[in-house]
């Protein structure tokens, strides 16, 4: 490698131009070299630039024109003496430990030099603050030309939380509650990391009816879209539903029990499940005809119509929310074919006459929030004295039966509705399945 050593390079003619290299060439400046303009180190003479010093300052010092300093006031505030002001001189300062708000730095004037046109010292007292000052003239002195906060370029921070059964799916935490508990947010992150959570909240399913009993309705199903925690495959009910922002506090969790079937009675309703502002309604009980025909109950999803008098299924999405948390139950017909309970994404099927069979339970919704694709909130199947009996809806719905066994129960922690029972001594529908609450958030990159 050739080397040229000279003290000065000048144009061939007066006021001429000297060009270094050709287009595309690279000039390497070794580390530690200082480039000065009239004795002031400021990066090729570009006013406003400083050479940042990587030795952190922890006590009073005198700044040098052309240099920038990382200033650590963890142990207490202190003074920084400004250099003598000459036109174009530049200095810079940065809060190293984000402590300027508790321990400030005082910029001390040199002699009669002003700061911002004022003959007083200046204070840096904002957390994460950084400033660059240029000396312009004796009237204004040192003026701030650049300033900013560390918050302008935030690092991602994440939610930390406890409660329920915790699993890890890639960069996400999943808290599953199969019974009452508390989701405790210990700390909240930021938008670059995570400060909101996705959820699935399923209520307890309704019980199936007895004596020509309809199927129990599924517990109400509510879900967010999944975009806050990794774009997992949410059910259609999560489409467009925002995740929930959280704060550092405890969130009580209620997991609704399934409705309990009683001998020779209409099916009981399921209980609500709750998380924060989200409440899913218990499923409606299936209708029956003992001692006389009673109406199917409304709920998250409605119970199926029972009896031999053409009973209408119970209404779903009660109370109403958007998107709907469930669907209505199916209807019974006059020849003892009863309706299935409603499910999260489909209504319960109606009985088919003559002797065509009982209505199936409506299907539940399928989500991948836990990392495993799972259907929940299927309706219970209706019953008939013939066949076929109503099948349980996908997602934990219990099937109906003829006699003498009780209707099949909804699956625990799915919110599935119980199946209806046609006849027996005594006649008894299936119990509803208990609900579930699932919470998911990002905890790392």
Secondary structure, 3 states (H helix, E strand, C coil): CCCCCCCCCCCCCCCCCCCCCCCCCCCCCCCCCCCEECCEECCCCCCCCCEEEEEEECCCEECCCCEEEEECCCCCCEEEECCCCCCCCEEEEEECCCCCCCCCEEEECCCCCCECCECCCEEECCCCEEEEEEECCCCCEEEEEEEEEHHHHCCCCCCEEECCEEEEECCEEEEEECCCEEEEEEECCCCCCCCEEEEEEECCCCCCCCCCCCCCCCCCEEECCCHHHCCCCCCHHHCCCCCEECCCCEEEEECCCCCCCCCCCCCCCCCCEEECCEEECCCCCCCCCCCCCCCCCCCCCCCCCCCCCCCCCCCCCCCCCCCCCCCCCCCCCCCCCCCCCCCCCCCCCCCECCCCECCCCCCCEEECCCCCCEEECCCCCCCCCCCCCCCCCCCCCCCCECCCCCCCCCCCCCCCCCCCECCCCCCCCCCCCCCEEEEEEECCC
